């Protein structure tokens, strides 16, 4: 199975900060990587698909980059609604696998 | 607007079986992969398996092979996850999630059900 490692595990930030979350795969997943946001007690929400494509309705302060084994999610100008846990997912090779999550907390 | 509505929470004994449903409304059912993702208490997300109803054959994570079945009823636009020989480690919230692109397993999940809590306890 492809292992997907996210860093950091937790991140403390303030409103207006720029934050970056990294996702590293144990082997190439080409561009088949997505990012989800999850709030407590809720289902995940798709933010980015195929590395950098912004899902409809997602604010443009979210962006994704990368290829192969290393990917990043950037949130420009963090907003109150952005405090949540973020997961990356590779869907290049079965079984699809998720990173362990990055919790973005208020500093 | 596409919506996925799942069946309610259940408490099961170890060794028993569970069947969770996921009904799709507001969109085409047959052409989009339905995947199941679970989340143990306080833990991350784990892909369980999925299928595209029009194709019929399901894919599963190896660890569940032999005790899992994912099926779809096109007449009622409902997908099912059945898990047998339940263990305490199967205690989790189970989500169904629909692919963003039709006819494509290689797709992120743009629509999610609300989740079904399955508790396995003696």
Boltz contact constraints between the chains, C-beta under 6 A:
constraints:
  - contact:
      token1: [A, 32]
      token2: [B, 106]
      max_distance: 6.0
  - contact:
      token1: [A, 34]
      token2: [B, 108]
      max_distance: 6.0
  - contact:
      token1: [A, 43]
      token2: [B, 95]
      max_distance: 6.0
  - contact:
      token1: [A, 43]
      token2: [B, 112]
      max_distance: 6.0
  - contact:
      token1: [A, 43]
      token2: [B, 115]
      max_distance: 6.0
  - contact:
      token1: [A, 46]
      token2: [B, 108]
      max_distance: 6.0
  - contact:
      token1: [A, 46]
      token2: [B, 110]
      max_distance: 6.0
  - contact:
      token1: [A, 49]
      token2: [B, 108]
      max_distance: 6.0
  - contact:
      token1: [A, 87]
      token2: [B, 45]
      max_distance: 6.0
  - contact:
      token1: [A, 91]
      token2: [B, 106]
      max_distance: 6.0
  - contact:
      token1: [A, 94]
      token2: [B, 59]
      max_distance: 6.0
  - contact:
      token1: [A, 95]
      token2: [B, 47]
      max_distance: 6.0
  - contact:
      token1: [A, 95]
      token2: [B, 61]
      max_distance: 6.0
  - contact:
      token1: [A, 96]
      token2: [B, 47]
      max_distance: 6.0
  - contact:
      token1: [A, 98]
      token2: [B, 44]
      max_distance: 6.0
  - contact:
      token1: [A, 98]
      token2: [B, 45]
      max_distance: 6.0
  - contact:
      token1: [A, 100]
      token2: [B, 44]
      max_distance: 6.0
  - contact:
      token1: [A, 101]
      token2: [B, 44]
      max_distance: 6.0
